[in-house]
Amino acid sequence: MPSFTNDGFELNYEDEGEGDPVLMIHGFASSLQVNWMTPGWFKTLREAGYRAIAFDHRGHGKSSKSYDRDAYTPDAMAGDAVALLDHLDIEKTHVLGYSMGARVSAFMVLRYPERVASVAFGGLGMGMVDGVGDWDPIAEALNADDVASVTHPRGLMFRKFADATRSDRKALAACIARSRDELTPEQIGQINQPALVAVGTADDIAGAAAPFAALMPNGESFDIEGRDHMLSVGDRTFKKRYLEFLGEHPLKG
């Protein structure tokens, strides 16, 4: 796969299809392959006439790693996303983020509003402003030498996910320590682009979608029925609604 460099990191990316670009930003402990390729997002967007683009976050997938916590702020990762747009000579794009990627997308649209035509926040609602609970046990689970010693349910879930994807657990532990910066309701209210908030009805991590969407002038919510945090991303009703959302808000300029 091709790569680009930013802020000392070599970042892996994929760029497929033609048409208006959609930049997809994956979640914590995931990758462009796990978050977007395997669940069919690249295929869905290509077949609908869009240019599908995604990259592996620093510390994730095939991108280079760091064990420095301060390297993993959402603002820094938003800078990676914009650096990819610069690398591809894309002035403006639709943005679709999931979980941590939704948080990074919010930082991106606030810092670089001229680069974002529309934004979709998947797998993260009011957790963006209220927090997503105590994630320190996740860092502990990632750093544990033996998975059998991990008893915290959410920590064990992410540890098994990281092991299954053969991730660098030490890099992920550094990332989770700094990537949860919250935004205020006032900041979210500054997002003027069309915004879709999609959260699974069985998701106990994301926080509610509707009140988060209501913070934005042009926000709307979508419930992914019966899906939890891990299963929502590949849900076909989510894909269908997102394609409708893109059709309602075509790229301009």
N, C-alpha and C positions, 0 to 999 in steps of 0.2 A: 504494500500500500504506500501511497505518497506521504510525505511529511513536510512540515514547515517548522520554523524555529521562532520562539518568542520568550523573552525574559530568561534565557539560558536553558530552556527546555526544547527538546525535539518532540514534536507532537504529531502523532499519526492521525490521518484523516481519510475520508472517502467522499467522493463526489460523483454522483451518477444522475443521468437523465438531463432533460432540457426543459426550459420553461422558467417560470418565476421560482427563485430559490427559496428553499425551506431549510434553515439551519437547525439541526436537532442537537440538543445538549443533554447528555445522559446523566444518570443519577450516581450517587455514592456507591463505590465498590463495583460498579458496572463498567461497561465499555460500549463503544459504538456497535460492536458485534452483538453483545448480549442485549443491549437496550433497544437497538433499532433494526439491526439486520435480521436476527433470528425471529423476532416477533412480526416481521413482515412490513415494517414501516417504509423501508427503501422501496420495496416492490409496490406498495400501495401508492406512494407518492409518484413514482415514475409512471405507473400506469394511468394516473390521473392527470399527467401532463406537467408535473413539477420537477424541478431540479433538487434532488435530495442530497444534503450535505451533513456530515457529522464528523466529530473528532473525538479522540480519546483524551480526557482530561489529563493534565499533569498528575503523575502518580498512579495512573490507571492504564489498563490495557497495554498497548504497545508503545505508549509514550514514555519518555524518560521520567525517572523517579527522584524524589527528594525526601529526606527524613526530617527536614526543617519545617516545623509547624507553620511558621510565618509565611511560607510559600503558598499556602492553601487558602487564602482568603477568597470569598466569592468575588470581590472586586478584581483580584489578580486573575482569577479564572475567566471573568468576563472580558478582561483584556486579551486573553488567549483567543476567545471567540471572535473578537473584532480583528485581531491579527490574522486570523484565517480568512476573514472577509477581504482584508487588504491583500493577502497573498493571492486570492482568487479574483481580485479586481471587481468585487461586488460592492456596490454602493449601499444598497438597501435590501433587506431580506425579511421574510417571515421567520419567526423564532418559535420553536417548540421545545420546552424544557420539561424534564421529568424529575421529581423529587429534588435532590440537591441541584440538579440541572435547572429546575424551575427557579430556585433561589438565585442561581447564577444569571438566569435570564432576566430576573427583576433588576439585579444590579446592572446588567448590560443595558437594558432599556432606559434606566434612570441616568446612567453616565453617558450613553451614546444614543440618545433618542432619535437622531437623524438617520441612524443605520437600521432602525427597526420599523417595519411596516405594520406588523401585528405580532401579538405574543400570546402563546398558550402555555398555561401553567398546569402540568399534569402531576398528580400525586402530591400536591402541596397546596393547602388553602390557608386557613387562619394560622397554621403553624409557622407561616412566614413572619408573622408579627408577634404571635403569642409564645413561640417556641415549640419545639417538638419533643419535649420531655428530656429526661436524663439520658444522655448518650454516652456518658463516661463508661458504663459497663460494656459498650460496644468496643471502645478502644482497648479496654482490659481484655476482652475476648479475643481481639485481633492479635494482641501481644502475648497471649497465653501460649506456652510451649506445647501443651497437650489439650486438644479440643475436649477431651473427656472431663477436664477440670472446669469447663464453662457451664454454669448453671443458670445464668440470667437468660430468660427466654429470647428477648430481642437480641442480646449479645450473641447467643448461640445461632440465631437465624442468620445474622450477618457473617459470623465466622464461617458457617457452613457454605454460605453463598460465596465468600471470598475464596475458600478452599476449592469449591467447585469450578470457579473461573480462573484458578491458578494465579490469583492476584498477589502482589507484594504486600503482605499484611502490615509490615512496618510503615510503609508509605501511606497505607490507608489509615492507620492509627494516627499518624501525624495530620492527615487531611481532616479526619473527623474532629480533631481538637480545635480547628480554626475555621471550618467551612460553614459554621452554623450562625454566622452573624445575622441578627434580626433587623428588620426594617420597621419603621413606625407606620401607623395608619396614614399619617400625613404624607409620608414618602410614597406609599402605594397610591395615594390619591393623585399623585403627580403623573402617573402613567396614563397618558391620554390616548394611546393607540388602542384599537380594538383588542380586547383581551378575553380569552376563554379560560375558565378555571374548571378542570375536570378531575374529580376525586371519586374513588371507589366508595360505595356505601358501607363496605366492610373494612375500610382502611382506618386503622387505629393510630396512624402516625401523622397523617397529612393535616388534620384539622378541617373544619367545615369549609365547603366551597362557596356556598351562596353569600355568607357575610363578607368573605374576602373579595368576591367579585363586586359586591356592592360598594366597596371602598373606591373603586375606579369609575371614572365618568362613563367609560364605554365597556364595562365589564359584564360578563354573563357567565353563568355556571352550568355545569352538566354533571349529573350523577351517573357514575359508572356502576350500574346495578349489580349487587352481589359480589363485587370484586374487592379483594384486599390490596394492600400496597404493592405486593409483588406481582399480582395477576392483572392489575388494572392496565398496565402499560401496553399489553398486547390485545386488549379487548376490542372486538370488531365494532361494537357500538361507539367506542371512543374514536376509532379511525373514521367511521362514517360521519360522526358529528364534526370531527376536525376538518374533513374534506368540505363539508357544508360551510363551515366557518371560513375556510380559505376562499370558497366561491363567493361568499357574501362580502369579502374584503379583499378584492384583487390588488395586487401590488401596483403602486403608482409612483412614477418618477424613478 
